[in-house]
Amino acid sequence: MIDACGWEIINRHRFAQDLLPDRRKINTVFGYTSACLPSVLSGSWPDENLHWSYFFHSPETSPIESFRHLDYFPKCIAERRRVRRWLSRFFKWKLGFEGYFDLFNVPFNDLPEFDFNERKSPLKPGGINCGLSIVDHLEELNIPHHVSDPDKSENEDHRDLLQAIDSGNIDFAFSYWPCLDGLLHRVGNDSPLIPQKLAEYESWLKQIQVATQKNYEGVHFYVFSDHGMADFRNPIDIKRTLANLPVKSGKDYSVMLDSTMARFWFLNQGSRQCIEESLLQVKGGRIVSETELKSWHTWFNDHRFWELIYLMDEGNQIVPSHMGLKPMAGMHGYDPFAPHSFASLMTNHSVVPDSIVDLPEIFNLMMDELAWNQGVPYLLKEDTVNAIESPLTSAHSARAVA
């Protein structure tokens, strides 16, 4: 999985065209990687696995009440990204969180209104909030495997993967490379650094191909992304709009200003109408309807992640936001059917069903490979037999999957 290596990007750069000739556009999951990665690993949508945003509104369960005292830090210090990263690492250790954790630029005084959703890493056993992951199935079936360690860099992961393949002892591999996403955020789609990074990845893929050909009879090789990336167009100052209203954050409503969406919870009557009317006057985005959210499988009856969402048009960013004070050169997390939102799937295996069109269905491909590996689906727990005995299952000639 190459984070942010979307459909537009692979076509523009003809990425790994010879190595992985069978390729298709994949519908992404609405949200950020915090929603996409768990959906890939579990085969379920956010409204099923309960992974969507890192922060959700829950003052009653917030583990970060002590963060309120950090509000006494001078802004010139508290808003520095380096300081925030150090504090994020410290509090991740203090709270015992194993997943991705970042305070971003959320005001310290607002943090006690929120709980953190990814306390465990989805890449580790038991890491899905509701349901099982491909990692859980690998462990349950005792299949020798390699799965990326979230605490290691992608360079370390690539080294570990090659070593595992050279040993000839694994039958399945799931490798997650996140750095293209960070690079696209910093420099955008048009930077010469992007084809350089893709060339590096392509060399890695060729190294994996050579290693597997040396150690295995055959390989089914899948490379996919979770979303694409859109270049920055316009800043939208939602914070200023809210500051001019008679209702106040923390008293009348709570808000999380992500880079591409403003998420609201209402604490008293009247604040919703006031905020909705003000947002209708803002150009560059729209209030997302309940119908849309349900069709995207991101509607939560308990409203933990929002009561109202104002979503930016593709390319626009909320500036400043709780994710940062300045716009990023590239961003994702827009309408999942916007041109640059689509994910990609590339493979050397031409027998991929036409039904694989949505990101969570990548899980079906992985489960299909596990079914072939075992040969007898009844070895799985009862709740996974249906997934294994799907029409996807077919006779394969490969031993390893990367």
N, C-alpha and C positions, 0 to 999 in steps of 0.2 A: 504494500500500500504506500503510494507516494502522495503525501499530503498536498493538495491543491493542484495536482497535475491533471487539470480538467480537459474536457473535450476540445475546447478552443485552442488550448495550449499544445496538445499533442498533434493536432492537425496543422497548426501554424508552423511547428518545428519538425514535423514528420518524425516524431520521437519513436525510436525503436521499431521503425516500419518493417525492416527486414527480419528482425529477431522475433517480433510478435505481430504477424500479419493480420490476424483476425481481431478486429476492434469495433467497438460500438459506443454510442452515447448512452449514459446511464443517468436516470433522474436522481437528483440528490435529495437529502433530507433537509427540511427547513431548519436553520440554526447554524451553529458553528461546529467545529470538530468535536466539541463536548456532546453533541447530539449524533454526529455522523459515525464516529468510531464505535460507540456502543451498539449502534444499529447494525453495522457490518459484522461485529463480533457475535451478536446474539440473533440476528435474523429477524428482529422485531423493531417496530417503530417507537418513537419517543413516548407516545401515549400508552405503550405496553411495557417498555422497559424502565420508564420513569427517569431517563437521562435526557436532559435538554440543555439547560444553561447551568453554569457552575453555581450561580447565585440564585436562590429563591427566597421569597418573602416568608419569614417565619420567626418573629421575635421570641416566641415561646421556646423554640428549640435552638436558637442561635448559640453556637459555642464560643462566640467571639465578643462577649460583653466587655471584656477587659480592653478591647481595642478602642473603646470610646475615649479612654484616657490619652490615647495617642493624638487626639485632636489638639492637644496643647503644643504639639510640634509646630514650629514656624513653617508656613507654607513653602517657603523657599527650600526647606529641607524635606518636608513630608511629600512634596510632589515630584521629587527627583526620582527618576526611574531606577537608578542604582540603589537608592535607599529602599524603595518599595520591593525590589528583588531580594535584598538582604532580609527585610522584615518578613517577606513571604516564606523564605527558606526557614527562618527561625520559628515562625508560628506553625508551619507545616510539621516541623519536628515536635514542637510543644504539644500540638493537638493530636499527634499520632496519625495524621492523614497519609495515605499511601498513593493517592491519585495525583493528578495535576492540581497544583494550588498556587494561586496568584491573587494578590490584593489589588492588582492593577492600579487604577487611580480613584477607587471608590473612597469618598470622604470617610475618615476614621469615625466621625460621629454617626454616620449612617450604617456602619457595618453591623452593629448589634440588632438591626432590623432584619438581617438576612442569615440564613443558614447556607452551608456549602454542600453541593449535591454529590460531588465525586470524592468521597472519603476513601474509597479503594480504587486501585487502578483497574480499568476494564481489561488490561492486558495480562492480569494475573487471575488465578482461580478465585471464584467467588466475587469477582469485580463488578458484576452487573447488578443493579439495584433490584430488579425484578426479572427473574429468569436465569437461564444458563447461557454461557458463551461457548465459542468453539474451543477455548482454552479448557473449560470445564469438561467438555466431551473428550478432549485429548487425554486429560488426566484420568477420567473415568475408564476409558478404554485401554489405558496404559500403552498408548501409541508413542514410540520414540519421536520426539519433535524438538523443533527450535521455535521459540516465540520471543520477539524482541523484549528486552528488559527496559522498562520505561526510565530507569535510572542511568542508562548508558546512552552515549551519543550514537548517531546513526553510523559513524565511522567504526565505532566499537562493535555495533550490531552487525555490520557487514563483515567485519573480521571474524566474529563469532560464528556467523552463518557459514562462511566458507570453511572454517575449521570443522563445523558439524557435518557439512556435506563431505569433506575429505575423509572424515572418519567412516562414512558409509553406514552410520548407525541410526540415522533419522529417516522417517518415512513421510514426514510432513513438516513444512516450515511456514510460519507467518512472520514476515518482516515488515516493520513500519518505519518509513523514512520521512521525518517531519520537516527537514531543513528547507526544502523548496518553498514551503508555505511561508516561513519566516523571511526568506529572501524576497519573495514576491510582495510581501507586506512592505518591505523597506524600499524596493526599487521599482516595482511595477512591472508590467508585461513587456515593455519596450527596451529594457536595459540589456546591454550585451552580456551581462552576468547570467541571464536566464539560459540562453543556449549553451553557455559554458557549463552551468550546473547540470543541464540535461545531458550534455556530452559525458560528464562524469558519471551520472547515473547509468547511461547506456553502457559505459565501460564496465561498471559494476555488474550489470545484468549479463554481459558477455562472459565475465569471470565466473558468474554463477552457472551459466550454461555450460562452460567448459568443465567446471568441477563436477556438475551432475552427470554429464556425458561420460566422464571418466569413472564415476563410481556407481552409476545406476543404469539399468537397462533402458529406462525411458522416463521422461518427465513431462508432467502437465504444468505449464508455467503460466501463471496469471499475474498481471500487473494492473492495478487499478488505483483510482483516486477517490476521494470523498466529496470533492467539489472543485470548482474552478476559482478564478480570481478576476475581479473587475478593477480597472484603473480608476483612481480618484478623479472626480469631476468638480463637485461643489461642496463647500462646507455648509451645514445647517445648524444654526445656534438655537437648539431647543432650550438650553439652560436659560438664555436671556428671555425667551418667550414665557417660560414658567415664572421667572423672577418678577415679571410685571403683573402677575395675577394676584387677586385678593386671597387665594388659598395658598398655603405654605407647606413645603415638604417637611415631613416629620410630624406635622400637626394635623393636616387635612388629608394628606396622601403620602405614599412612598413611591419612589421612582428609581429605576436602574437605567442609566443611559449607556447602552451598549453602542458600539461604533455604527451599527446600521439600524438600530431600533431603540425606541424608548418604551420601557415597560412600566406600567402603572398599577398601583393598588390603592383603593380609596378607603379612607379612615372615617369619613362622615358623609352624611347626605349633602348633596349639592356640589361637592368637589368634582365628581365625575362630569357633570354637565358643564361646569366651568372649564375644565381641561379639554373636554371634547370640542367645545366651541372654539377654543383658542387654537387647537391643533388643525381644525378645518381651515384656518386662515394661513397656515404654514404651507409654503410651496416646496415641492421636492420630495414628498412622501405621501403616505395615506394610512388611515386606520384600517387594520386588517379585520375582516369580518369573521364571525363565528363559523360561517359556512366554509370559508377558505381554510381556516385553521383545522377544521375537522377533516377536510379533504386532504390536508397535508399530514394527518395523523399526529397533530401537535395540539390537540385540545385536551385540557386537564380540568376535570369537573371541580377540583378543589382550588383552582386558580393559583396554585403555588408559584407558577412562573410568571403570571400576569393576570390582571383583570382587563387590561386594555393594552394593545400594542400599536404604536405608530411606527411604520416601516418605511425606511428610505427607498427611493427609486434607485435602481442600479447605478453605482458610481458615486452617489452622494453619501456623505458621512456626517454624523453628529459630531460637531466640534465646538467647544471641548466636550468630551464624554467621560464616563467613568472608566473607560479603557485607556484614555490618554488625552493630553492637552492639545496635541497636534494631529492633523490627518495623516493617515498612512498612504503610501503611494499606491498600494493595492489593497482591496478588501473583499470579503465574501460575507455571506449571511443575509443575502437579499431574497427576493421572491425566488423560490427554487426553480421556476421555469423562465427566469431571466436568461438572456443569451450566454452570459459567462458563468452561470451557476452550475451547469451540467458537469457531472463526473464522467470518467472514462473507464473502459475495461478493455484490456489488450491481452491476447493469449496466443500460444502456439497450438492450441487445442481447438480444432474447428467444430467439435461436437458440443457447442454451448447452446442450450435451448434458446429459442427466440423469446421465451417468456421472461428471461432475465433482463428486466428493464429498470428496476428500482434498486437503489443502493442496498437495502437490507437483504436482497436476494443473492448478493455475493455469498452470504452465509450458506445458501443452498448448494452453491458450487463446492464449498469447503466440506459440507456434510456429505455430499455425493462422493467426494474423494475418500472420506473416512469410511463410507459404506463399502466402496470397492476394496479399500485396504483390509477391512475386516472380513469381507466376503459373506459374513452371516450377520444381518442387521439385528437379530434378536439379542446379540450381546449387549446392545444399548439398553438403557433404562426405558421403561414403558413410555414415558412422556416424550421420548425422542424418536421412537420407532417410526411414527408417521412421517417425520421429516426425512428419515433415511430411506423409507420405502416410497418415496415420491417418484413421479415419472422421470426425474432427473437421473436416477440411478441407471447406469449402463456399464457394459463391460469395457474396462480400460486396459491399456498396455503399460501404463506408467507405474513407477514405484514412489516417486517423490513429487511433492508439490511445493513450489516456492511462490 
